[in-house]
Amino acid sequence: MALDFQGNLKSGIVAFLSRASQRIGFAPPASKECNSLFNKITVPLPELRINRIQKNLYLLKAIGIYESVPPNGPLIKIEDSI
């Protein structure tokens, strides 16, 4: 299994050349440079403007590693980190 977190042409080619049976990446417009052509499974995002961590969590959710993605915004509160 190859997970393509980058979503660009170069990472799509590398995933394709890996000969992985499952290649999972982002659906357009979250992927660039025709990257989705190299993936067998594409994951749509609910919105384009989303932070990188949440974007990657959606990819993990698609394969069952992560159950729910928190709403867009800070992942921790400042008072929680003190």
N, C-alpha and C positions, 0 to 999 in steps of 0.2 A: 504494500500500500504506500502510495506517495501522496503526501499532503502538500499542496502548493499555497503557502501563505503569502507569497510575493505577488502573484497575479500578473506577471509580465512575460514577454516573449521568451526571454532567456530561461526563466524558471519552468515555463511550460515545456520547452525543448528538453531540459534536463530531466523532468519528470517522465516525459515520453521515452527518452533514451534509457531510463532506468528499467524499462520493461516490466514495471509494476502492474499487477493485474487490475488494481484499482487506483485511479488517479483522480484525486478530489481537489477542486479549486473553486474559486468564486465565479459566479455567473456575471455576464455583462450587465451593467456598466462598471461593476466593481473590479473586473479584470481588464487589463489593458493589452494592446498590441496583439489581438486575436488569441490571447492565452487560453480562452475557454475551448478552443478547437483541440487542444491537447489533453483535455480532461474528459474522463468518462462520466463523472458526476460533477455537476455544477451546483453551487449553493447560492441562492439569491439572498441579498441582504434587505432588511426592511426599509432602510434609508441609505442614501449615499454618504451623508455627512455623519460618520460614526467613528469613534476613536479606534485606534489600531488594536487595542486589547480586546474590545468588544467584537470587532470584526473577526479576529482570530477565534474567539470563543464560539461564534456561529459556525465556523468550520468544524470545530471539535464537537459541537452539538450535533452536527449532521451525521457523525459517525458514532454517536452515543457515548462519548467520553465526558461530556459536560451537559448537565440537564437543562439549566435555564440561564439565560444571559440577562444580567442586570440592566436596568434602563440606562439610556445614554446619560452620561454625567460622571462625576467623580466616583471611583469604585470604593474609596474609603473616605470617611469624614475626618477632618483635621483633628477633632477632639478624640477620635478613636486611636489615632497614631501617637498620642502623647502619653 
